[in-house]
Amino acid sequence: EGKRFHVGGIDHAGGSLWVPAAEYRKESSSTVLQVDMRTLAVRNRFEVDDHIGCLAVMGDRLIGGNWDSRQFYTWDEACKLLEKRTNPHAVAYQDLKFHGGMLVASGNLSRDEGAIDWLDPATLELRQRIRCGKTDRGVRFTNEGMAVADGRLYLLPEDGPSRVFSFRL
């Protein structure tokens, strides 16, 4: 979509993919797309005056994080902004998922260390943290995409070409 070519962390629910597409710079703008998983047709879209880099679907809510998730946004199912709040943690979150009643967030603590955090979605209070390092290519495991399913954590840390790393939780 023109200058909004940077696709961030996506999520899915109810037959839809939720995809943020942002400009590739801080404090820019984004389009959030709801895409039919079967046909890939755009069902809905809304604009955000910030770089949304990741999304998580929580029932009838979407939570998005801006560049490094310094701010979290919450939208309702009609794409109306309900809340904007500051990330209380020093982690530059790169991806979010809602899993097991918790907001699971993966991101970077420093140049050498990453973290996967389980956050209370109502308060953003840290409930659990797994610290992690780098791949054999020297890239933090938490640098890019993440998924949680069936007792496993999946990380896609590298820009292309990349590998998917799977860890048992």
trRosetta pair geometry for C-beta under 8 A, 3 or more apart (Angstrom, degrees):
i j d omega theta_ij theta_ji phi_ij phi_ji
1 4 4.4 -19 83 71 105 104
1 5 7.0 -170 46 -74 58 54
1 21 5.5 99 25 120 121 143
1 31 5.7 -31 87 28 169 143
2 5 7.4 -133 92 -47 28 88
3 23 5.1 3 141 -107 98 98
4 21 4.7 86 148 129 101 94
4 22 5.7 -63 -145 -148 85 11
4 23 5.6 -57 -92 -56 60 59
4 29 6.8 -71 -84 97 115 83
4 30 6.3 131 -140 -131 123 41
4 31 5.5 90 140 9 161 100
5 21 6.9 -12 -116 -172 11 102
5 23 7.9 48 24 -118 66 38
5 24 6.9 -32 64 -32 87 107
6 21 6.8 138 68 -162 45 55
6 22 4.9 -44 72 70 102 76
6 23 6.7 23 19 133 115 12
6 24 4.3 132 -49 -80 135 81
6 51 7.8 1 78 -155 133 107
6 53 7.9 -32 129 -114 115 77
7 10 7.2 -10 169 -49 105 109
7 19 6.0 -29 -148 -174 106 104
7 20 7.0 137 -154 83 52 55
7 21 5.4 -25 -91 -100 68 75
8 19 7.9 148 54 -170 66 57
8 20 4.4 -12 42 73 113 111
8 21 7.7 -160 6 -82 79 27
8 22 6.3 33 -29 7 114 115
8 52 6.3 -138 29 121 151 65
8 53 4.0 176 -124 -170 141 40
8 54 5.0 -118 152 -64 118 47
8 55 7.1 111 96 -9 111 82
8 95 7.8 177 166 -97 85 71
9 20 7.5 19 56 33 54 112
9 53 6.6 48 11 138 90 65
9 54 3.3 17 45 -125 121 89
9 55 6.3 -174 96 27 81 56
9 94 6.6 125 -44 140 126 61
9 95 3.5 156 -107 -121 148 81
9 96 6.2 128 105 26 144 63
9 145 5.9 154 -109 -117 84 71
9 146 7.2 -10 -128 36 129 78
10 17 5.7 4 175 -176 129 99
10 18 6.2 164 -160 79 74 56
10 19 4.8 -12 -110 -98 115 69
10 20 7.5 -163 -88 16 66 69
10 55 6.4 6 -132 52 34 106
11 17 7.6 159 86 -155 32 57
11 18 5.2 -7 62 51 79 108
11 55 5.2 -123 11 105 106 87
11 56 5.2 110 -56 -125 157 36
11 57 4.6 -169 119 -4 130 91
11 96 7.5 -49 -52 93 128 78
11 97 6.2 156 -106 -117 113 70
11 98 7.4 57 -152 15 151 87
12 16 6.5 178 -149 91 68 46
12 17 5.1 -34 -95 -100 91 58
12 18 7.0 -176 -86 9 36 77
12 37 6.4 59 -144 -81 126 130
12 57 7.0 -90 88 11 14 141
13 16 6.3 -15 68 58 57 88
13 18 7.4 5 22 -16 91 114
13 57 4.0 -141 -10 124 133 157
15 36 6.6 -10 147 -147 95 67
15 37 5.3 -135 -172 24 52 110
15 38 6.9 -22 -164 -14 101 100
16 34 5.0 -11 -172 -172 136 91
16 35 6.4 133 -161 64 74 41
16 36 6.5 -48 -105 -97 69 35
16 37 6.3 -144 -98 -28 14 91
16 43 6.2 -75 -115 26 120 145
17 33 7.9 12 100 105 87 92
17 34 7.5 155 77 -158 47 43
17 35 4.4 -21 60 63 98 101
17 36 8.0 -14 18 69 84 10
17 37 5.6 119 -29 -84 90 80
18 32 6.7 -1 -174 -178 89 100
18 33 7.3 163 -154 84 43 51
18 34 5.9 -15 -101 -102 71 67
18 35 7.8 -178 -79 19 23 79
18 55 4.9 -113 118 119 116 148
18 57 5.9 143 5 -60 142 107
18 62 6.2 -167 -165 -121 158 125
19 32 7.2 158 81 -158 44 54
19 33 4.6 -18 63 61 97 100
19 35 5.9 17 4 -4 122 122
19 55 7.6 -137 -96 26 12 139
20 30 5.2 -11 -169 -173 97 137
20 31 7.6 155 -155 81 52 42
20 32 5.2 -26 -99 -102 71 77
20 33 7.8 175 -86 18 22 73
20 48 7.9 -31 -136 30 108 137
20 52 4.0 -121 -146 105 144 106
20 53 6.6 -125 94 -88 143 6
20 54 7.0 -96 27 -52 137 8
20 55 5.5 150 -26 -31 108 113
20 64 6.4 115 -70 -138 141 125
21 30 6.3 148 77 -158 43 78
21 31 5.1 -13 61 60 98 89
21 32 7.8 174 20 -88 68 29
21 33 6.5 30 -3 -8 110 114
22 28 6.1 117 177 81 96 117
22 29 7.0 -179 -144 98 75 34
22 30 4.0 -35 -92 -95 85 95
22 31 7.9 -176 -77 23 46 55
22 51 4.4 93 -178 -148 145 72
22 52 5.7 179 -65 48 124 58
22 53 6.5 -58 17 -77 150 59
23 28 3.5 -113 60 157 122 152
23 29 5.9 58 -5 47 114 64
23 30 7.5 -118 7 -72 68 58
23 51 6.3 -92 59 -99 76 99
24 28 7.8 29 40 5 18 165
25 28 4.9 103 73 -49 83 127
25 51 6.8 -153 85 -72 42 143
25 67 7.9 -36 142 -87 30 147
26 51 6.0 -111 -134 15 30 142
26 67 4.4 -118 -112 56 75 170
27 50 6.7 -47 -129 -132 42 70
27 51 6.7 -36 -13 -5 14 104
27 67 7.2 -68 -27 14 51 136
28 50 7.3 80 63 -168 43 27
28 51 4.6 59 43 -65 89 98
29 47 6.8 -6 -179 -172 111 95
29 48 6.6 165 -161 86 64 57
29 49 5.6 -33 -109 -126 91 41
29 50 7.0 47 -108 13 41 14
29 51 7.2 -9 6 -72 11 55
30 47 7.3 153 86 -158 52 51
30 48 4.5 -6 61 57 98 104
30 50 6.6 -26 6 83 108 51
30 51 6.0 116 -48 -137 108 31
30 52 4.1 -111 47 23 173 95
31 45 5.7 -1 180 -172 104 113
31 46 7.4 164 -155 83 61 29
31 47 5.8 -32 -102 -100 69 62
31 48 7.6 179 -86 17 21 79
32 45 6.7 161 82 -153 51 58
32 46 5.4 -10 54 59 99 80
32 47 7.9 -172 16 -84 76 14
32 48 6.2 57 -20 -16 105 117
32 52 6.2 -13 -72 73 102 158
32 55 6.9 115 -137 -81 115 145
32 62 7.4 111 177 146 152 161
32 64 7.0 -95 -92 -78 136 150
32 75 7.8 169 73 17 165 161
32 79 7.3 175 80 -135 123 113
33 42 5.5 -74 -158 -129 108 104
33 44 7.6 153 -160 86 45 53
33 45 5.0 -13 -105 -103 64 92
34 42 7.1 98 72 -165 56 64
34 43 4.5 -64 107 65 102 102
34 44 4.1 20 38 51 124 91
34 45 6.9 -143 19 -66 74 48
35 40 5.8 -5 177 -151 114 49
35 41 7.1 161 -155 79 67 30
35 42 5.8 -41 -100 -101 71 53
35 43 6.7 174 -106 5 15 88
36 39 4.6 10 99 47 131 90
36 40 6.3 -81 72 -23 79 10
36 41 4.7 16 25 51 124 80
36 42 7.8 -116 1 -60 83 8
36 43 5.6 113 -49 -47 83 107
37 40 7.8 20 -151 -71 15 54
42 45 5.9 -1 178 -44 126 111
44 79 6.5 -162 154 -41 127 137
46 75 7.5 162 69 -147 151 157
46 79 4.1 161 -31 174 151 138
48 52 5.3 56 70 -29 152 121
48 64 7.3 -90 -97 95 170 158
48 73 7.0 171 -140 55 136 177
50 66 4.7 -58 153 -112 122 126
50 67 7.8 -129 171 -5 89 86
50 71 7.0 -62 -175 68 161 133
50 73 7.5 160 58 -42 138 137
51 66 5.4 91 72 -165 68 83
51 67 4.5 40 80 -47 127 97
52 55 6.9 38 161 -61 118 93
52 64 4.5 -18 -148 173 117 134
52 65 7.2 118 -153 73 65 35
52 66 6.0 -60 -94 -101 45 56
52 73 7.1 -65 -105 33 111 134
53 64 8.0 132 43 -179 46 88
53 65 5.9 -49 59 94 89 85
53 66 6.4 72 4 174 94 23
53 67 5.7 106 -32 -95 130 38
53 68 7.4 57 30 -21 157 28
53 69 7.0 -107 60 -52 115 73
53 94 6.8 -77 139 -148 124 50
54 64 6.7 162 86 -151 49 62
54 65 4.8 5 56 44 98 103
54 69 6.7 -31 41 -69 118 111
54 93 6.7 -102 41 132 149 98
54 94 6.4 120 -51 149 137 33
54 95 4.7 -175 -128 -121 138 38
54 96 4.7 125 134 9 120 89
55 62 5.8 -22 -161 -170 107 105
55 63 7.0 148 -155 80 54 48
55 64 4.9 -21 -98 -97 75 84
55 65 8.0 -154 -70 17 36 69
55 96 6.6 -121 118 63 10 109
56 62 7.2 150 76 -159 44 56
56 63 4.8 -11 57 59 96 98
56 64 7.8 -177 20 -76 64 41
56 96 3.9 -92 -35 125 115 104
56 97 5.2 167 -117 -123 109 17
56 98 4.6 126 165 -29 115 84
56 103 6.1 137 81 -137 166 89
56 104 7.9 152 -112 48 144 66
57 61 7.6 147 -162 85 49 50
57 62 6.0 -30 -103 -103 59 70
57 98 6.2 -109 80 24 46 125
58 61 4.5 -21 71 71 96 100
58 62 7.4 165 24 -93 78 19
58 63 6.0 40 -5 -11 121 106
58 98 4.4 163 -88 -94 78 160
58 103 7.4 -40 -76 -84 130 92
58 121 6.0 135 -122 -156 156 157
60 76 6.5 3 140 -162 94 72
60 77 4.5 -58 -168 -42 87 117
61 74 5.8 -13 -172 -166 118 97
61 75 6.9 148 -159 76 64 46
61 76 6.3 -44 -104 -111 68 43
61 77 7.4 -74 -69 -49 33 70
61 82 7.4 -59 -130 24 108 146
62 74 7.1 158 81 -153 52 48
62 75 4.6 -7 56 56 103 99
62 79 7.8 9 23 -109 135 60
63 72 6.0 -9 -171 -173 100 107
63 73 7.0 155 -156 80 49 51
63 74 5.4 -18 -100 -98 73 75
63 96 6.2 -101 98 139 105 154
63 98 7.4 116 26 -59 119 109
63 103 6.5 -39 72 -121 161 131
63 121 7.0 -133 -46 -149 154 103
64 72 7.1 154 79 -157 42 57
64 73 4.6 -13 60 58 94 102
64 74 8.0 -180 20 -77 70 31
64 75 7.3 24 -1 -2 110 107
64 96 7.7 -171 -123 38 29 143
65 68 7.8 -103 153 105 114 24
65 69 3.1 -22 -171 -106 133 92
65 70 8.0 116 -173 21 90 37
65 71 7.2 153 -151 81 57 48
65 72 5.6 -30 -95 -101 71 69
65 73 7.7 -174 -79 18 24 78
65 87 7.3 46 -135 -69 109 127
65 93 5.3 -70 -173 88 172 117
65 96 5.9 136 -9 -29 117 129
65 105 7.6 97 -47 -133 151 118
66 69 6.5 137 50 -104 50 30
66 70 6.1 -50 72 46 105 78
66 71 4.8 26 14 54 122 94
66 73 7.3 82 -43 -16 89 107
67 70 6.8 -3 79 8 69 104
68 92 3.6 -50 -152 -150 101 96
68 93 6.9 105 177 43 44 51
68 94 7.7 -21 -115 -74 46 63
68 107 7.3 102 -156 -157 64 133
68 108 8.0 -68 -133 49 96 100
69 72 6.5 25 -166 -73 90 78
69 87 5.3 93 133 -71 84 148
69 91 7.7 -5 72 104 121 80
69 92 6.7 142 39 -167 85 42
69 93 3.5 -10 25 55 150 104
69 94 7.6 -111 -13 -48 113 24
69 96 7.4 125 -100 -50 141 115
69 105 7.0 -168 131 -158 175 130
69 107 6.6 -106 30 -79 127 154
70 86 7.0 -31 159 -147 67 73
70 87 5.5 -120 -153 23 25 117
70 92 7.8 -13 -58 -120 77 73
71 84 5.9 1 180 -174 117 94
71 85 7.0 154 -157 80 70 30
71 86 6.1 -46 -104 -103 66 46
71 87 6.7 -112 -70 -18 17 87
72 83 7.9 5 107 112 87 96
72 84 7.3 166 85 -152 48 47
72 85 5.3 -17 59 63 95 82
72 86 7.8 45 17 134 81 2
72 87 6.1 111 -27 -71 96 78
72 124 7.0 179 11 -87 155 134
73 81 6.4 -60 -167 -133 107 98
73 83 7.2 162 -156 89 43 57
73 84 5.3 -11 -103 -103 72 78
74 81 7.5 102 78 -160 51 57
74 82 4.7 -55 103 64 97 106
74 83 4.3 16 41 50 113 96
74 84 7.8 -153 20 -68 71 39
74 85 8.0 19 -7 7 105 101
75 79 5.4 -3 173 -147 134 39
75 80 6.3 148 -157 68 79 32
75 81 5.7 -45 -98 -94 80 43
75 82 6.3 158 -115 2 22 89
76 79 7.3 -69 71 -3 62 14
76 80 5.0 -4 38 53 105 90
76 82 5.6 98 -38 -48 88 120
81 84 6.9 -1 -177 -44 119 96
85 124 7.1 -160 111 -19 133 143
87 91 7.6 -112 163 63 132 72
87 93 7.0 -161 -128 6 149 116
87 124 7.1 -151 -137 -171 51 148
88 124 5.6 134 19 112 110 125
89 93 8.0 71 77 -39 119 106
89 117 6.8 7 -168 -85 176 174
89 119 7.9 -114 -18 -93 140 126
89 124 7.5 -139 -15 160 102 108
89 126 6.5 103 -87 -62 128 117
90 109 6.7 59 106 -140 99 72
91 105 7.0 123 105 121 136 117
91 107 4.4 116 160 80 98 119
91 108 6.8 147 -161 67 70 31
91 109 5.7 -38 -105 -82 77 67
91 115 5.2 -92 -111 57 134 123
91 117 6.2 -180 26 -17 166 135
92 107 4.9 -163 87 174 46 121
92 108 4.7 -18 57 58 102 89
92 109 8.0 -167 17 -68 79 20
93 96 6.5 46 159 -63 132 89
93 105 4.4 -42 -127 -180 132 113
93 106 6.7 107 -147 72 75 30
93 107 3.6 -107 -101 -44 34 140
93 117 7.7 -81 -93 37 111 117
94 106 6.1 -47 54 98 90 80
94 107 4.9 149 -4 -104 75 74
94 108 7.0 58 -30 -12 113 90
94 142 6.3 150 28 157 123 77
94 143 6.5 81 -44 163 173 23
94 144 6.0 -111 151 -123 141 16
94 145 7.6 -103 127 -65 109 26
94 146 7.4 111 86 -8 94 110
95 105 7.3 170 88 -149 49 51
95 106 5.1 2 57 51 94 99
95 107 7.5 179 27 -63 58 75
95 144 7.3 48 -35 146 121 39
95 145 5.4 95 -74 -138 152 40
95 146 4.2 165 82 29 138 97
96 103 6.2 -20 -161 -174 105 96
96 104 7.0 143 -159 78 50 54
96 105 5.2 -12 -104 -101 77 79
97 103 7.7 155 80 -159 37 51
97 104 4.8 -16 64 60 88 104
97 146 6.7 -125 -12 106 117 94
97 147 6.4 107 -70 -132 154 46
97 148 5.4 176 89 22 147 101
98 102 7.4 172 -153 86 55 35
98 103 5.9 -32 -100 -101 68 60
98 104 7.4 170 -99 15 15 81
98 121 6.9 26 -121 -83 103 140
99 102 6.3 -28 72 63 64 80
99 104 5.1 -6 33 -8 113 127
99 148 4.4 -51 -55 87 173 131
99 149 7.9 -119 -122 -74 132 48
101 121 7.7 -127 168 2 53 116
102 118 4.5 3 161 -168 150 94
102 119 6.4 136 -176 58 89 40
102 120 7.0 -58 -127 -91 79 34
102 121 6.8 178 -151 -33 31 90
102 127 6.3 -103 -126 44 132 144
103 118 7.5 137 72 -162 48 46
103 119 4.4 -35 70 68 101 98
103 120 7.5 4 21 96 98 11
103 121 4.5 122 -32 -87 108 82
103 124 7.5 -36 55 -110 141 62
104 116 6.7 1 -175 -179 94 95
104 117 7.3 164 -154 85 47 47
104 118 5.8 -20 -101 -101 71 66
104 119 7.7 176 -84 19 22 78
104 146 7.4 -133 125 127 107 128
104 148 5.3 41 65 -14 169 146
105 116 7.3 165 84 -156 43 50
105 117 4.9 -16 62 61 94 96
105 119 5.9 19 3 -3 118 122
106 114 6.9 25 -177 168 84 120
106 115 7.3 -171 -143 96 52 46
106 116 4.7 -16 -99 -104 85 78
106 117 7.7 174 -82 19 36 68
106 142 4.3 -148 169 -140 96 101
106 146 4.0 119 17 -44 145 160
106 155 6.9 -168 -168 -110 163 101
107 114 6.5 -168 109 -153 27 89
107 115 6.4 -13 65 59 67 80
107 117 7.8 -26 30 9 95 108
107 142 5.4 -52 15 150 1 125
108 111 7.9 39 179 -88 124 21
108 113 7.5 125 -160 92 65 47
108 114 5.1 -52 -102 -105 55 79
108 115 7.7 138 -119 18 11 76
108 140 5.5 77 -106 111 103 168
108 142 5.8 177 -66 93 62 109
108 143 6.7 45 -64 -96 118 57
109 113 4.6 -33 61 99 115 98
109 114 6.2 168 6 -118 85 19
109 115 5.2 76 -44 -17 111 110
109 131 7.3 -24 -2 -130 149 94
110 113 4.9 38 43 39 97 90
112 133 6.8 -21 164 -142 77 80
112 134 6.8 -71 -157 -34 61 115
112 140 7.4 156 -175 -84 17 102
113 131 6.0 -15 -173 -169 113 102
113 132 7.2 144 -161 77 65 38
113 133 6.2 -41 -108 -102 64 56
113 140 7.2 70 147 -123 5 117
114 131 7.3 145 83 -162 46 53
114 132 4.9 -27 70 70 95 90
114 133 7.3 180 23 -86 85 7
114 140 4.3 126 -43 178 117 115
114 141 5.5 -141 49 58 144 77
114 142 3.0 163 -175 25 142 121
114 143 7.1 -100 -82 -44 140 58
115 129 5.4 -23 -164 -163 117 104
115 130 6.8 148 -157 76 61 49
115 131 5.5 -30 -99 -103 80 57
115 132 7.0 163 -89 20 29 79
115 142 6.5 -18 42 -34 32 171
116 129 7.2 150 77 -156 49 52
116 130 4.6 -3 53 55 99 103
116 132 6.9 40 -10 -5 95 121
116 142 6.6 -161 -62 -96 74 124
116 146 7.1 167 -113 -149 109 150
116 153 6.5 -6 -133 -148 171 147
117 126 5.8 -69 -160 -128 117 94
117 128 7.2 158 -155 85 49 54
117 129 5.1 -13 -103 -103 75 81
118 126 7.5 94 72 -163 57 57
118 127 4.6 -65 103 69 99 104
118 128 4.1 23 34 48 119 95
118 129 7.6 -137 20 -65 72 42
119 124 5.1 -12 -178 -149 127 50
119 125 6.7 145 -157 68 71 34
119 126 6.1 -41 -102 -97 74 45
119 127 6.6 166 -109 7 19 92
120 123 4.6 11 94 46 124 92
120 124 6.5 -73 68 -13 74 9
120 125 4.5 14 24 48 121 88
120 127 6.0 112 -44 -43 79 114
121 124 7.7 26 -143 -71 20 53
126 129 6.2 -3 -173 -48 122 106
130 153 7.9 -119 60 -46 158 173
132 140 7.4 112 103 -169 92 79
132 141 4.6 -53 131 44 135 133
132 142 6.2 127 65 -27 118 104
133 140 7.2 -116 163 -125 31 65
133 141 6.9 67 75 -8 38 106
134 137 7.8 -125 162 70 100 53
134 138 5.4 1 164 -150 142 30
134 139 5.9 142 -156 66 92 24
134 140 5.4 -58 -97 -85 74 41
134 141 6.9 -164 -119 -28 23 72
135 138 6.9 -48 70 18 72 20
135 139 5.0 -2 31 55 110 82
135 140 7.9 9 -4 80 79 2
135 141 6.3 125 -50 -79 82 70
135 157 5.8 175 -28 71 126 146
135 158 6.8 -59 31 -50 156 112
135 163 7.7 141 -143 54 148 115
135 165 7.3 -150 -99 -52 109 141
137 158 6.3 24 76 -93 146 139
139 143 5.4 -68 172 -3 97 153
139 157 4.9 147 120 135 114 116
139 158 4.9 117 65 -89 169 85
140 143 4.5 127 70 -52 88 93
140 157 6.3 -157 95 -154 48 125
141 155 4.9 27 175 143 90 162
141 157 5.0 -100 -144 -74 30 139
141 165 6.3 -72 -140 57 106 150
142 146 7.0 3 -133 -64 71 128
142 155 6.7 -73 -84 -138 47 129
142 157 6.9 2 1 -110 14 101
143 157 4.5 76 37 -164 101 80
143 158 7.0 54 71 -77 134 36
144 155 7.9 117 66 -179 75 75
144 156 5.4 -69 93 101 114 79
144 157 5.5 146 26 -144 93 24
144 158 7.0 -88 5 23 134 14
144 159 7.1 151 -68 -65 143 59
144 162 7.4 -60 50 -127 153 156
145 155 7.2 153 92 -159 60 44
145 156 4.0 4 62 53 106 112
146 153 7.2 -23 -163 -172 97 88
146 154 6.7 147 -160 84 46 62
146 155 5.5 -8 -105 -105 77 67
146 156 7.4 -146 -63 24 37 75
147 153 7.7 158 84 -160 48 44
147 154 4.3 -5 58 57 93 113
148 152 7.3 175 -150 87 50 48
148 153 5.7 -16 -103 -105 78 65
148 154 7.4 -162 -73 20 31 78
148 169 7.4 37 -145 -43 101 146
149 152 6.1 -18 71 58 62 89
149 154 7.2 -3 26 -5 95 117
151 168 6.4 5 139 -154 96 74
151 169 5.3 -142 -173 47 58 97
152 166 5.5 -6 -179 -169 126 96
152 167 6.6 148 -161 75 72 41
152 168 5.9 -46 -104 -103 74 46
152 169 6.4 -162 -98 -7 18 90
153 166 7.3 152 79 -155 49 47
153 167 4.6 -18 60 63 99 98
153 168 7.9 -89 18 -3 81 1
153 169 5.6 103 -27 -62 97 99
154 164 5.8 -9 -169 -175 103 107
154 165 7.1 153 -156 78 50 49
154 166 5.4 -14 -102 -101 76 74
154 167 7.9 -176 -76 23 32 70
155 164 7.2 150 75 -159 41 57
155 165 4.7 -17 61 59 94 101
155 167 7.4 22 0 1 107 109
156 162 5.6 67 -173 142 86 140
156 163 7.6 -166 -132 92 64 33
156 164 5.3 -28 -86 -102 85 72
156 165 7.7 179 -76 18 35 73
157 162 6.9 178 64 -151 50 114
157 165 7.0 11 -7 8 108 121
158 161 7.4 17 110 102 125 41
158 162 3.9 175 73 -113 90 90
158 163 6.8 41 29 23 122 69
159 162 6.6 -155 115 -59 7 113
